[in-house]
């Protein structure tokens, strides 16, 4: 990482202890390493990030993140670690706290979540480089959606179902090749321009752009089944924690 006195990009890895569907989620192991170790190591190797911190309310998670190369200068307030805490509020708190502690100003804020363990350093760099090169407010990692919104239904108040989109499902819409490509955020990385982030109060600060990543790098873990799948993907694609000494 570059000297923090020249900091321009702040990487914020978010992780919390209170996961109801998968207890202690970010500390669960994949191929001998805690889930959070993968993203911490990747962020520490991203050449465009001047400073990387962990935002968590839990001391064990903070200590684990430090062991994989990430700074832990503060603990997140408990009220920002609840189920429905807004991403913007979490990121804003981390930004303000790091700037107050360090005395540095950051123009680019890069949010990363610990539950997307196969995020690669080159994806982080690509998002930041695309942010710098264009006029986007946010550039985020995304994968091609295999389930198209045109095929989805929601339940109605009278207990029937109706297409999720307002238009009726046509015969042509049932063929993938007739539909425009749809993209789903992986949750791995969101690179935001500071002013766009603060003025919109959203990590999706328009205009938006994406860096497309392959499905195997897009595994997002919320449940025990997701974790089982992630371990299989790690084995199949030989994913491991990036060596800090490389």
N, C-alpha and C positions, 0 to 999 in steps of 0.2 A: 504494500500500500504506500501511497505517497505521503509526504510530510503533512501532518494535520494543519500546519500553519498555512498551507496553500489550499485548504479544503474548499471544494466547490460542490461535490456530490455527497449527500448523506444517505447511506444505506440503513434502513430500519427493518430489522427482522422482528416480526411479531409472533409471540408464543405465549400461551397461558396454560395454567395448570388445570383449570376447571373445565374439563370436557366430560359431558354427561354420557355421550354415546360411546366414547372410547377413553376410559380413565387413564390419566397420565400419558396422553397420546404422544406428545412430542418427545417423551423420554423412552418410548417403546423402541426396541431394537430392530434394525434391518441389517442383516449380514454383520452382526457384531458391533454396530455403532448405533447410538440413539438417533432417532429420526432427525432431530434438530441439528445434529452434527453435520449432516449432508449439506444443508443450506448454508450453515455458518461457514463451512470450508469453501463452498462455492463463492460466497460473497467475499470472503477474504482474498480469493484469487481473482476477483473481477478487477481488471486494471483501471477501470474508469471510476471506481468508488474510492474517495479520499478517506472517508470515515465510515465504519460500520458498527452499529450498536444493536443490542438486543433490547426489545421492549417487552418486559414480562413483570408480573406481580410476584413471581416465585423465585426464591433464592437458589434453589437447586437448579432450576432451568438457567438462571443467570450464570451460575458457576460452570454448568456444562457448556454453555455457549462460549464462555471465556476459554475453556480448554480446547475449543476448535477455532480459535483465532479472532473472536469477536469481542468488542468492548462491552462492559456492562456497568455504565456509570450511574445508573439509577434503577429504582424499582417502580413499576407502573402502579398508580393508585388502584386499589381494589375495585372501585366503581367502574374503572375502564377495562376490567377483566371479566365483566359479566357477559351473558349470552348475547345481549342485544346492544352492546357498546358499539358505537359507530366507528368505522374505519378512520374517517377523517379526524374524529376526536382523539383517537389513539395516536395517529401520526402527528397531529398538531402538538399534542403533549410532548412527544419525543423530540420533535424539532425545537420547540421552545426550550425544553430542558437542556438539550445538548448545546444549543447556542448560548444559553446563560452560563453553563458550566465551562465551556471552551472559549467563549468570546469570539467565535467564528461565525460567519454568515454563509449559508448554503443556498445556492441557486437551484439545485436539482435535488429532489427528494425521491428516493427509490425504496418503495415498500416491497418487502418479500415475506412470504408466509412459510413457517417451518413445516407445514403439512404437505408441501409439494417438494419432496426430498430430492428428486432427480433434476432439479433446476441446475443448469450448467453456467459456468462463468461467462462463456461466450454469449449466452442469451441475455444475461444482465448487461454486458457491454453493448450488445446490439440494440437493446432498448434505449440505453442512454445516448448512444451515438445517433440513433434515429431522432431522438428528442432534440439533440443539439443541431442536427442538420436541417430540420424543418420548422414548421410553425405549430406543431402539435402541443396541446396542453398536457396530454398523457399518452405514453406509448406503453402497451402492456403485452405480455405473452399470451398467446391464444393457440388453440388447436382447431382443426376442422371438426365440426359437429357431425357425428354419425347419425344422430337422431334429429331429423329436421323439424322445426317448429310447425311446418305445414301439416305434419302428421300427428300432432299432439291434440289432445282433448282435455277439457276441464269439466267438472261436474256442475250442473246447474242447481238452482234452488228447488226445482221439482224432481231432483234426483235422476235426471237424465244426463247425457253428456253433449257437449257442443265443441266445435273446433276452437282451439286456443286462439287462432287468428280470426279476425272478423269475417274474412272471405270463406265461402263454402269450399270444401275439399273437392277439387275437380279430378277427373281421371288422369289428366296430364301431370298433376301435382304428385301422383303416386309413383312417378318414375324419377329416381335421383338425378338422372342426366338432364331433366327438364328444370331443375331447381338451381337457383344461384347458391354458391358455396356459403355456408353459414359458419361462423366462428364462435367458439366458446372460450372465455377467459380461463386460463389454467390456474389462476390465483398465485402463480409463482412470483411474478415481478410486475410492478407498476412504476414506471419512471415518470415523474411529474415535474413540470415547471413550477417553481415556487409560487409565483404570483397567480398562475391559473388555479393551482391547488387552493390557495387561501381565498381567492375571490369566489370560487365556485363552492367551496366547502365540501368537495367531493374528490375522491381519487380518480373518478372518471371526469376529468376536466377537459372539456372540448377545446379544440378539435381533437378527435381520438385517432390513434393509429395502432397497429399491432406488429409484433414479430411472431411469425408462425413457427411453432415447434412441433416435433413429432409426438405421436401419442404416448410413446414409452417415456418421454421426459415430462409428461403432463399429469402423471398419477397424483391425485389429490386425495388425502386420507382423512376420512371422517368416521369410519366404522371399522369393526373387526374384519369384515370381509374385504374392505379396501386395503387393510394392512396385509392380509394374506396375499392379495393380488400384488401388492407392492413388493413383497418378498420374492414372489415368483418372477416379476419383471426384473428385479435387481439381479437375480440369478441368470435369467435368460440374456440380459443385455450387459452383464458384467459391471453393473454400477457399484461403485464403492465411494467412500469418503476420499476427497482429493487430499493427497499428502501435503501437509503444510510446509514440508521441506523442499518441495519441487521448485 
